[in-house]
Amino acid sequence: MISKSFKEDILNEKIGLAGCGNMGLPMLNSMLSKNIDAKGYDIERKTSLLDLGKDFLTSKKKFLNDRNIIISVVRDASDTIELCQGNNGLFEQQSSKVLIIASTLSPRFMMDLKRKAPENITIIDAPMSGATIAANEATLTFMVGSEKNFFNYIKPLLRLMGTRINHIGNYGSGMMVKVLNNFIAASSIVSVRHVLHQAQKFELDIDSLFKTIDTSSGQTWFGTNRADIDWFKEKFENDNTMGILKKDVEAYVDAFENESELDNFVSGELSASIIKALKNMPITK
C-alpha cells in the first residue's frame, strides 16, 4: 500500500491515462473493457479521441484533479515535463497522487524528475515493451522500478494491460532495462530492414528468406512478427514509430554518457550509426 489516502485495491481507484496514442489508447481500452474507472487525456487535441465520450477529458487540470493514479504514456521528456511541471501540471496538485511512467525516457531524466517532484507525488517507473500488437492484445511486458510494496500495489493494474510484469529493482532500474532492451530492438530493426532491402535487390524470395531466418541464428522479434507489425515497412518520420526508436536510442546514449572509452564507442559511435540508419531507412516493397 502506498499511503492511507489510497484505496487498498488499486482497481477501485480512479485511474487516468495520459497519452492516448498508438500505445496508450489500446491500454486505456483494456482498462475500460474490465470496467475500471479510467479516463484518458492527451496533450495534443486529437478530434478522433472525442469518440471516447465521457472516458476522455480534454482539460489537463480537470484530468489531474479527478484522477488519483496517473499512467503516463506521453511521447517523450518534453511531454512529460508539460504533464508534470507545465501550467496546471501534476506537480501543482495538493492531494496525493501516483504517477506510473510507462513511456521510454532517459534514466538520467527520470532521476531528475523524482528530485523535482513534491512529496505528495509518488513516481514509479514502469516502461512497457511489445509495440502496438501487444498493446492491442493486452500482452505488454512491464519493467518496474520501485519499492517492492509499491510494485505489489500497482501490479494488478498493470496485469490488465500486460502478461509479464517484472519487478527490476529500485526506482530508475526499470527504465535502465528498457533503454537497454530498446537499444537491442533498434539494432535488430535496422539489421532486418537492411537485409530485406539487399534481398530485394538480388530478387530473392522474401518468404523463403524469412522462413530460413526465423529458424536460424538471425531470428529476431521484428523479423518473425513482420506480418503483424503495421509499421514494419515504415519510412522515418519524427512522429512515427521509427522516430520514437530514434528517441529511445538517444535516451540510451544519455543514460551512459561519461562512461568508459569502450562504453563510449557503443553509446557514441555505434548509437550514431543506428540513428543514421533509422533516419535513412530504405524503402521496401
Backbone hydrogen bonds, N-H to C=O, Kabsch-Sander energy under -0.5 kcal/mol:
donor,donor_aa,acceptor,acceptor_aa,energy
6,F,3,S,-1.8
10,I,8,E,-0.6
12,N,9,D,-2.0
13,E,10,I,-1.8
15,I,13,E,-0.8
15,I,37,D,-2.7
16,G,69,I,-3.2
17,L,39,K,-2.5
18,A,16,G,-0.5
18,A,71,I,-2.8
19,G,17,L,-0.5
19,G,41,Y,-3.2
21,G,19,G,-1.5
25,L,21,G,-2.2
27,M,23,M,-1.4
28,L,24,G,-2.6
29,N,25,L,-2.5
30,S,26,P,-1.9
31,M,27,M,-1.6
32,L,28,L,-2.5
33,S,29,N,-2.4
34,K,30,S,-0.6
34,K,31,M,-1.1
35,N,32,L,-1.8
36,I,31,M,-2.0
38,A,36,I,-1.9
39,K,15,I,-1.9
40,G,55,D,-3.1
41,Y,17,L,-2.1
46,K,44,E,-1.4
47,T,45,R,-0.6
49,L,46,K,-1.3
50,L,47,T,-1.3
51,D,48,S,-1.1
52,L,49,L,-2.0
53,G,50,L,-1.8
55,D,52,L,-1.8
56,F,53,G,-1.7
57,L,40,G,-3.1
60,K,58,T,-0.6
63,F,59,S,-2.4
64,L,60,K,-2.7
65,N,61,K,-2.3
66,D,62,K,-2.1
67,R,63,F,-1.7
68,N,14,K,-2.0
69,I,14,K,-2.2
70,I,68,N,-0.5
70,I,98,V,-3.4
71,I,16,G,-3.4
71,I,69,I,-0.5
72,S,70,I,-0.6
72,S,100,I,-3.0
73,V,18,A,-3.6
73,V,71,I,-0.6
80,T,76,D,-1.9
81,I,77,A,-2.7
82,E,78,S,-2.0
83,L,79,D,-2.2
84,C,80,T,-2.4
85,Q,81,I,-3.4
86,G,81,I,-0.9
86,G,82,E,-0.8
89,G,86,G,-2.0
90,L,83,L,-2.3
91,F,84,C,-2.7
92,E,89,G,-1.7
93,Q,90,L,-1.8
97,K,120,N,-2.2
98,V,68,N,-2.2
99,L,122,T,-3.4
100,I,70,I,-3.4
100,I,98,V,-0.6
101,I,99,L,-0.7
101,I,124,I,-2.7
102,A,72,S,-2.6
102,A,100,I,-0.8
103,S,72,S,-0.9
105,L,103,S,-0.7
110,M,106,S,-2.2
111,M,107,P,-1.9
112,D,108,R,-1.7
113,L,109,F,-2.5
114,K,110,M,-2.0
115,R,111,M,-1.7
116,K,112,D,-1.4
117,A,113,L,-1.0
121,I,118,P,-1.9
122,T,97,K,-2.6
122,T,120,N,-0.6
123,I,121,I,-0.6
124,I,99,L,-2.8
125,D,145,G,-1.5
126,A,101,I,-2.9
126,A,124,I,-0.6
128,M,102,A,-1.4
129,S,141,T,-2.2
134,A,130,G,-1.4
135,A,131,A,-1.9
136,N,132,T,-2.5
137,E,133,I,-1.7
138,A,134,A,-0.7
138,A,135,A,-0.6
139,T,134,A,-2.7
140,L,161,M,-1.8
141,T,129,S,-2.4
142,F,164,R,-3.0
143,M,127,P,-2.5
144,V,142,F,-0.6
144,V,166,N,-3.3
145,G,125,D,-3.4
146,S,144,V,-0.6
146,S,169,G,-2.6
151,F,147,E,-2.3
152,N,148,K,-2.5
153,Y,149,N,-1.4
154,I,150,F,-2.2
155,K,151,F,-1.8
157,L,154,I,-0.7
158,L,154,I,-2.1
159,R,155,K,-2.1
160,L,157,L,-1.3
161,M,158,L,-1.6
162,G,158,L,-1.6
163,T,140,L,-1.6
164,R,140,L,-1.5
165,I,163,T,-0.6
166,N,142,F,-2.8
166,N,164,R,-0.7
167,H,165,I,-0.5
168,I,144,V,-2.7
168,I,166,N,-0.8
169,G,144,V,-1.2
173,S,170,N,-2.3
176,M,172,G,-1.8
177,V,173,S,-2.2
178,K,174,G,-1.9
179,V,175,M,-2.3
180,L,176,M,-1.7
181,N,177,V,-2.7
182,N,178,K,-2.7
183,F,179,V,-1.5
184,I,180,L,-1.6
185,A,181,N,-2.3
186,A,182,N,-2.8
187,S,183,F,-2.0
188,S,184,I,-2.5
189,I,185,A,-2.4
190,V,186,A,-2.2
191,S,187,S,-2.0
192,V,188,S,-2.9
193,R,189,I,-2.4
194,H,190,V,-2.0
195,V,191,S,-2.6
196,L,192,V,-2.6
197,H,193,R,-2.1
198,Q,194,H,-2.4
199,A,195,V,-2.8
200,Q,196,L,-2.1
201,K,197,H,-1.6
202,F,198,Q,-1.6
203,E,200,Q,-1.0
204,L,199,A,-2.7
206,I,204,L,-0.7
209,L,205,D,-2.2
210,F,206,I,-2.5
211,K,207,D,-2.1
212,T,208,S,-1.7
213,I,209,L,-2.4
214,D,210,F,-2.9
215,T,212,T,-1.1
216,S,213,I,-2.0
219,Q,216,S,-1.7
224,T,220,T,-2.5
225,N,221,W,-2.1
226,R,223,G,-1.2
228,D,225,N,-1.6
229,I,225,N,-0.8
229,I,226,R,-0.6
230,D,228,D,-0.8
232,F,229,I,-1.8
234,E,231,W,-1.6
240,N,237,E,-1.4
243,G,237,E,-0.7
244,I,240,N,-2.0
245,L,241,T,-2.2
246,K,242,M,-1.7
247,K,243,G,-1.8
248,D,244,I,-2.2
249,V,245,L,-2.2
250,E,246,K,-2.0
251,A,247,K,-1.6
252,Y,248,D,-1.8
253,V,249,V,-2.4
254,D,250,E,-2.2
255,A,251,A,-1.8
256,F,252,Y,-1.4
257,E,254,D,-0.9
259,E,256,F,-1.1
264,N,260,S,-2.6
265,F,261,E,-1.3
266,V,262,L,-1.4
267,S,263,D,-3.4
268,G,264,N,-1.7
269,E,264,N,-0.6
270,L,265,F,-2.7
271,S,266,V,-1.2
272,A,268,G,-2.4
273,S,269,E,-2.0
274,I,270,L,-2.1
275,I,271,S,-2.6
276,K,272,A,-2.3
277,A,273,S,-2.4
278,L,274,I,-2.5
279,K,275,I,-2.3
280,N,276,K,-1.2
281,M,278,L,-1.2
